[in-house]
Amino acid sequence: MKTHKKITGHDLIALGYRQGKWMKDAITHINENGLDVDAMTSYLEQFKSPDPIALHDKPLEFSINIKAENEEEESNVSKVINSMQTLMKTPTLVDGAIMPDACPAGPDGTIPVGGVAVAKNAIHPGMHSADICCSVMLTDFGKADPKDILDAAHANTHFGPGGRDRDSQFRFPKELLEAFEANYFLNDGNMIQVARSHLGTQGDGNHFLFVGKSKKTGNTMMVTHHGSRGPGARLYTKGMKIAERFRRELSPDTKKENAWIPFDTEEGQNYWDALQVIRQWTKTNHEVLHNSVAEALEIDIENRYWNEHNFVFKDGDLFYHAKGATPLDAKFMPDITGPRLIPLNMSEPVLIVEGETTKTNLGFAPHGAGRNISRTQHRKSKTGTTMQIFKEETRDLDVRFFSKEIDITELPSAYKNAKAVRAQMDEFNLGKVIDEVMPYGCIMAGDWQKNAPWRKKRDKKRRNKR
């Protein structure tokens, strides 16, 4: 029997089919061929959506490698655990852990900073966030004067928003350009333009350039901390859009921030490859800054190693999403050349660590000291002038802000107690400290928004109206 009327999208939705790009062509095919009910039903079988993937009935167990040291930390730890419990209902997840530096990173169910979430055959862009491959690199400059290193670094680095102008850009490696051009997610003019201009930049927030001396050898070492800047942020945005499309189709009950891209799809393969290219871009971003210091001072590099601490690591069909956690296990880093780095705050040493994988650490260690309270809360808690607070907390250190404006929310008091974090590393078997880079000084972006161009323009308008 032929169908008696033109089939519309409303008819297909009423039959239980989900709206999608396929529907327009399907309607045309049905109507042009005058399919009867049986033929139409048979034809539409190919477009049936699988049953939605349900959340886990209850949160999967996860390892808690943190404890509250005081009343202020009790609230922080409670929020972190509650958020992880909601997160661990996500249907792709099979394991998880939180580190001693953990702190909330968004609404309930968002992976906390200092969290690890293990998914099977799935990549969750929201669990690595926009700062893809945030990482640290160390270069050993031997017996060089730390002031010379910091001065040369200050002259060559770039903090704050945006990228470098054409005259100050570093050479963009040919093999990196080819990798961008070969990937579906990365091959667009705007992405590549930003990748060029942001090479050799460090951003803002808690990113830094740190100089100090090895406790073991006395050698001067430089450590940089930053992520993938504009290219990573753009990939994250694209990834979240693709993941949201899959979430609506596969698991509508999953929270939007925990949407995933199935690895066994074309999108999943391309996204994984894009992550590796962004990883290489970020490593290069560190390298050009470190190399520029060696070239400016005409000195040799004695050693170098690095590790990311905000990334997705693959082991078979398992994807370890480390939202601020340092990989200890060599299987996570194909180019491992040395131990791992854990910075604490500008007045504390950068820890050089190694360690074994255990059932509770999942192959990870903390990535820093973390925060107990927000930047706003910390700012409100301080008394005295900004300069007074700065001098008190950075005594005997050469601390510089690239914008020439002090950011008190990056001073040592803004972070958790470093000794407590180290004690919990020992207690929960989260890596062994084998050396320390004792602080000489550092550079950070500072409060660049205080004199941002848009703010100056606004203030000028206000003055002219008076």
VOGU-3710 file (C-alpha; in Angstrom, 3 decimals, decimal comma):
1> mkthkkitgh> 0,000/0,000/0,000  1,314/3,431/-0,952  1,488/6,223/1,625  -1,486/8,561/1,085  0,186/11,841/2,037  3,480/13,587/1,872  5,691/12,542/4,793  7,126/15,409/6,864  9,712/15,719/9,601  6,900/15,920/12,165
11> dlialgyrqg> 5,681/12,515/10,999  9,105/10,940/11,478  9,566/12,536/14,896  6,098/11,228/15,880  7,300/7,742/14,883  10,164/8,098/17,379  13,028/9,210/15,134  15,388/11,935/16,317  15,856/15,008/14,195  19,149/15,146/12,320
21> kwmkdaithi> 20,871/16,024/9,050  19,757/12,684/7,601  16,059/13,569/7,839  15,833/15,955/4,862  17,236/13,415/2,386  15,169/10,609/3,906  11,908/12,577/3,500  12,788/13,364/-0,127  13,526/9,678/-0,832  10,272/8,483/0,763
31> nengldvdam> 8,079/11,002/-1,032  9,743/10,796/-4,452  9,509/7,000/-4,447  6,026/6,896/-2,912  7,101/4,241/-0,403  4,319/2,319/1,266  4,283/1,915/5,036  6,223/-1,363/5,028  8,859/-0,087/2,597  9,198/3,160/4,500
41> tsyleqfksp> 9,619/1,299/7,802  12,280/-0,920/6,281  14,098/2,065/4,747  14,075/4,019/8,015  15,638/1,168/10,001  19,101/2,535/9,121  18,304/5,824/10,852  17,085/4,398/14,145  18,986/5,849/17,081  20,279/3,448/19,705
51> dpialhdkpl> 18,685/3,542/23,118  20,149/6,394/25,194  23,146/5,415/27,306  22,080/5,808/30,924  24,135/7,307/33,725  25,596/4,926/36,276  22,949/4,256/38,950  25,395/5,384/41,611  28,826/7,020/41,480  31,713/4,694/40,724
61> efsinikaen> 34,312/4,524/43,464  37,336/6,789/43,098  40,544/7,305/45,095  40,704/10,237/47,504  44,340/11,317/47,909  43,551/14,436/49,917  42,540/15,404/53,422  41,546/18,698/55,032  44,260/20,206/57,218  42,047/22,946/58,672
71> eeeesnvskv> 38,506/24,306/58,713  39,013/26,348/55,547  40,097/23,244/53,662  37,126/21,190/54,873  34,747/23,149/52,664  37,099/22,856/49,686  37,572/19,098/50,089  33,837/18,552/50,579  33,001/20,421/47,351  35,671/18,499/45,442
81> insmqtlmkt> 34,398/15,116/46,640  30,769/16,026/45,932  31,646/17,155/42,403  33,625/13,973/41,768  30,731/11,842/42,973  28,429/13,470/40,431  31,100/13,231/37,744  31,580/9,504/38,386  28,011/8,789/37,254  29,098/9,622/33,686
91> ptlvdgaimp> 28,530/6,376/31,754  31,928/6,225/30,005  33,949/6,447/33,231  35,557/3,418/34,877  37,869/4,956/37,509  39,001/8,246/39,023  41,157/9,970/41,620  41,722/13,340/43,270  45,073/14,791/44,346  46,136/16,864/47,403
101> dacpagpdgt> 45,972/20,091/45,370  42,366/19,502/44,269  39,899/22,396/44,172  36,516/22,951/42,462  36,560/24,066/38,828  32,895/24,707/38,080  29,351/23,520/38,806  28,724/20,253/40,625  29,783/17,377/38,383  32,679/19,283/36,776
111> ipvggvavak> 36,022/17,510/37,069  37,983/19,397/39,744  41,432/20,824/39,250  43,599/18,047/40,656  41,265/15,365/39,346  41,798/12,298/37,161  38,912/10,637/35,296  39,407/7,408/33,324  37,019/6,809/30,408  36,675/3,793/28,127
121> naihpgmhsa> 36,884/4,552/24,401  35,849/8,164/24,928  37,472/11,599/24,927  35,802/14,270/27,079  36,924/17,755/25,941  35,416/19,327/29,071  37,743/17,210/31,206  40,886/18,732/29,687  39,295/22,205/29,337  40,471/25,084/27,138
131> diccsvmltd> 44,037/25,112/28,455  44,936/21,899/26,623  48,382/20,524/27,488  49,146/23,021/30,248  52,669/21,900/31,054  56,074/22,642/32,564  59,558/22,516/31,060  62,950/22,705/32,798  66,282/23,654/31,241  69,546/23,245/33,138
141> fgkadpkdil> 71,912/26,130/32,301  74,806/24,845/34,407  76,633/27,467/36,463  75,064/30,477/34,721  74,152/33,476/36,891  70,423/33,222/37,723  70,006/36,992/37,290  71,415/36,785/33,773  68,966/33,976/32,975  65,992/35,898/34,385
151> daahanthfg> 66,995/39,110/32,573  67,422/37,326/29,231  64,133/35,474/29,736  62,341/38,728/30,570  63,604/40,239/27,318  62,462/37,259/25,236  59,199/36,025/26,741  55,693/37,416/26,282  52,880/37,403/28,868  49,358/38,715/28,659
161> pggrdrdsqf> 46,617/38,443/26,030  47,157/38,112/22,301  50,251/37,087/20,429  53,449/38,514/19,014  53,505/41,006/16,151  55,029/39,866/12,873  58,442/41,400/13,646  58,878/39,499/16,926  57,436/36,100/15,979  59,469/32,911/16,241
171> rfpkelleaf> 59,873/30,712/13,180  56,967/28,303/12,833  58,451/24,836/12,149  57,552/23,384/8,737  56,652/19,966/10,156  54,291/21,593/12,659  52,583/23,609/9,930  52,119/20,433/7,889  50,597/18,680/10,909  48,078/21,510/11,355
181> eanyflndgn> 47,199/21,426/7,665  46,683/17,648/7,703  44,121/17,637/10,519  40,401/18,327/10,077  40,114/20,253/13,364  43,256/22,358/12,896  43,351/23,158/9,194  41,780/26,588/8,987  43,391/29,939/8,330  42,473/31,551/11,628
191> miqvarshlg> 43,744/28,591/13,680  47,108/28,573/11,893  47,462/32,352/12,093  46,916/32,237/15,863  49,309/29,291/16,190  52,011/31,391/14,504  51,475/34,561/16,551  51,059/32,794/19,907  54,268/30,773/19,583  56,610/32,042/22,312
201> tqgdgnhflf> 53,832/33,416/24,544  52,809/32,372/28,055  49,379/33,864/28,691  48,294/34,991/32,137  46,802/33,620/35,380  49,075/31,185/37,184  51,473/30,695/34,266  55,046/31,684/35,015  58,735/31,699/34,173  60,762/30,591/37,215
211> vgkskktgnt> 64,536/30,676/37,775  66,341/28,958/40,603  69,200/26,648/41,568  69,236/22,895/41,937  69,519/21,895/45,587  71,555/18,869/44,519  73,994/20,349/41,970  73,820/24,119/42,412  73,132/24,501/38,690  70,886/27,313/37,506
221> mmvthhgsrg> 67,594/26,087/36,102  64,710/27,779/34,308  61,165/26,413/34,457  58,281/27,638/32,300  54,584/26,928/32,888  51,907/27,501/30,251  49,520/25,686/27,937  48,514/25,735/24,298  47,203/29,308/24,273  44,931/30,289/21,350
231> pgarlytkgm> 45,269/27,090/19,279  44,316/24,906/22,239  41,380/27,103/23,182  40,040/26,955/19,623  40,404/23,173/19,449  38,568/22,862/22,774  35,655/24,944/21,440  35,392/22,749/18,354  35,676/19,593/20,445  32,900/20,644/22,805
241> kiaerfrrel> 30,552/21,278/19,873  31,209/17,816/18,440  30,884/16,212/21,889  27,561/17,991/22,475  26,235/16,571/19,220  27,122/13,063/20,395  25,715/13,755/23,875  22,292/14,673/22,507  22,286/11,528/20,380  23,877/9,017/22,762
251> spdtkkenaw> 23,314/10,164/26,347  21,060/13,204/26,870  21,138/12,708/30,653  24,903/13,273/30,768  25,841/16,781/31,896  26,893/19,053/29,036  30,320/19,654/30,566  30,913/15,876/30,525  29,913/15,258/26,898  32,232/12,962/24,999
261> ipfdteegqn> 33,481/12,076/21,520  33,523/8,297/20,951  37,075/7,315/20,026  35,946/4,731/17,461  34,374/7,415/15,239  36,036/9,502/12,541  35,568/12,549/14,757  37,198/10,737/17,675  40,235/9,705/15,641  40,678/13,208/14,225
271> ywdalqvirq> 40,254/14,830/17,631  42,821/12,515/19,211  45,278/13,325/16,404  44,574/17,045/16,879  45,375/16,753/20,583  48,787/15,271/19,706  49,524/18,153/17,316  48,538/20,683/19,993  50,794/18,811/22,416  53,711/19,216/19,992
281> wtktnhevlh> 52,876/22,904/19,479  52,911/23,465/23,242  56,217/21,672/23,690  57,648/23,829/20,894  56,221/26,885/22,643  58,322/26,053/25,701  61,397/25,218/23,624  61,565/28,480/21,668  61,579/30,478/24,910  64,263/28,319/26,551
291> nsvaealeid> 66,393/28,278/23,401  66,138/32,060/23,053  67,729/32,487/26,495  70,608/30,148/25,628  71,149/31,992/22,338  70,971/35,452/23,906  73,608/34,551/26,510  75,595/32,239/24,204  75,599/29,443/26,765  75,154/25,685/26,533
301> ienrywnehn> 72,114/23,733/27,684  73,150/20,900/30,002  69,792/19,137/30,360  66,090/19,537/29,615  62,853/17,720/30,376  59,151/18,481/30,507  55,738/17,103/31,304  52,178/18,153/30,718  49,761/18,122/33,660  46,489/18,978/31,937
311> fvfkdgdlfy> 45,877/16,530/29,136  44,310/13,252/28,004  46,576/10,207/28,151  45,819/6,944/26,318  46,536/3,395/27,487  44,837/0,831/25,256  41,130/1,659/25,188  41,342/3,766/28,367  41,648/7,551/28,261  43,040/9,204/31,395
321> hakgatplda> 41,773/12,782/31,647  44,148/14,608/33,990  42,702/17,996/34,895  45,761/19,229/36,757  47,649/16,038/37,633  51,268/15,125/36,870  51,830/11,836/35,018  54,256/9,588/36,884  53,873/6,537/34,653  56,180/6,544/31,605
331> kfmpditgpr> 53,442/4,905/29,485  51,639/8,259/29,401  54,560/10,160/27,842  56,071/8,832/24,588  58,936/11,337/24,688  59,878/11,029/28,356  63,475/12,211/28,947  63,645/12,750/32,708  61,754/13,073/35,983  58,608/15,180/36,473
341> liplnmsepv> 58,121/18,739/37,711  55,707/19,974/40,386  55,730/23,744/41,069  54,195/24,998/44,332  54,349/28,802/44,496  56,871/31,540/43,657  58,528/31,398/47,091  58,800/27,584/47,217  61,041/25,228/45,251  59,890/23,468/42,104
351> livegettkt> 59,897/19,780/43,016  61,625/17,269/40,756  59,934/13,917/41,313  59,658/10,333/40,174  57,304/7,612/41,324  55,483/4,356/40,774  51,916/3,699/39,668  49,595/2,418/42,390  45,935/1,448/42,523  45,094/4,728/44,239
361> nlgfaphgag> 47,277/7,218/42,351  46,450/5,722/38,899  49,930/6,763/37,751  49,653/10,444/38,725  50,889/12,994/41,267  49,738/16,541/42,159  50,511/19,312/39,686  51,031/22,116/42,207  49,737/23,547/45,459  46,157/24,359/44,412
371> rnisrtqhrk> 43,813/26,877/46,026  41,381/26,722/48,926  39,530/29,917/48,050  38,827/31,892/44,887  40,930/34,801/43,662  38,182/37,228/44,703  37,992/35,781/48,213  41,758/35,892/48,549  41,898/39,524/47,433  39,238/40,477/49,982
381> sktgttmqif> 41,091/38,647/52,759  44,257/40,771/52,433  44,839/43,949/54,398  47,375/46,675/53,646  48,517/48,174/50,356  49,308/46,007/47,377  52,981/46,971/47,592  53,153/46,110/51,299  51,629/42,680/50,692  53,937/42,087/47,740
391> keetrdldvr> 57,128/42,998/49,650  56,151/40,881/52,633  55,453/37,764/50,564  58,373/38,002/48,111  61,189/39,016/50,453  64,663/38,140/49,038  63,168/37,081/45,692  63,377/38,764/42,276  59,675/38,644/41,360  58,526/40,554/38,276
401> ffskeidite> 55,162/41,128/36,658  55,296/41,505/32,880  52,457/44,041/32,868  54,228/46,009/35,648  51,056/45,592/37,738  51,179/43,339/40,828  48,662/40,502/40,964  48,254/39,638/44,650  46,109/36,611/43,734  49,300/34,927/42,500
411> lpsayknaka> 51,337/35,561/45,650  52,215/32,596/47,903  49,314/33,192/50,323  46,830/32,564/47,484  47,808/28,891/47,427  47,525/25,924/49,734  50,242/25,334/52,291  53,143/23,831/50,354  54,382/21,759/53,306  50,949/20,179/53,703
421> vraqmdefnl> 50,835/19,268/49,997  54,280/17,659/50,236  53,278/15,761/53,375  50,193/14,388/51,634  52,298/13,381/48,628  54,294/11,182/51,014  51,220/9,918/52,849  49,373/8,875/49,684  52,440/7,663/47,752  52,230/10,327/45,049
431> gkvidevmpy> 55,840/10,564/43,952  59,247/10,893/45,582  61,143/14,207/45,539  64,650/13,615/44,100  65,731/17,256/43,753  64,406/20,782/44,238  64,879/23,989/42,240  65,355/26,572/44,986  63,757/29,911/44,026  65,728/32,925/42,828
441> gcimagdwqk> 62,939/34,774/41,046  60,122/34,557/38,542  58,062/36,438/35,971  54,257/36,356/35,709  51,727/38,282/33,679  50,477/40,334/36,623  47,244/42,312/36,639  47,368/43,169/32,917  43,664/44,061/32,889  44,295/47,059/35,142
451> napwrkkrdk> 45,719/48,981/32,186  44,180/46,975/29,359  43,523/48,996/26,155  39,747/48,591/26,477  39,894/49,888/30,052  42,011/52,905/29,074  39,568/53,717/26,283  36,619/53,479/28,675  38,310/55,666/31,303  39,179/58,273/28,663
461> krrnkr> 35,548/58,456/27,592  34,474/58,919/31,180  36,971/61,776/31,690  35,820/63,506/28,519  32,191/63,440/29,689  32,992/65,314/32,887
//
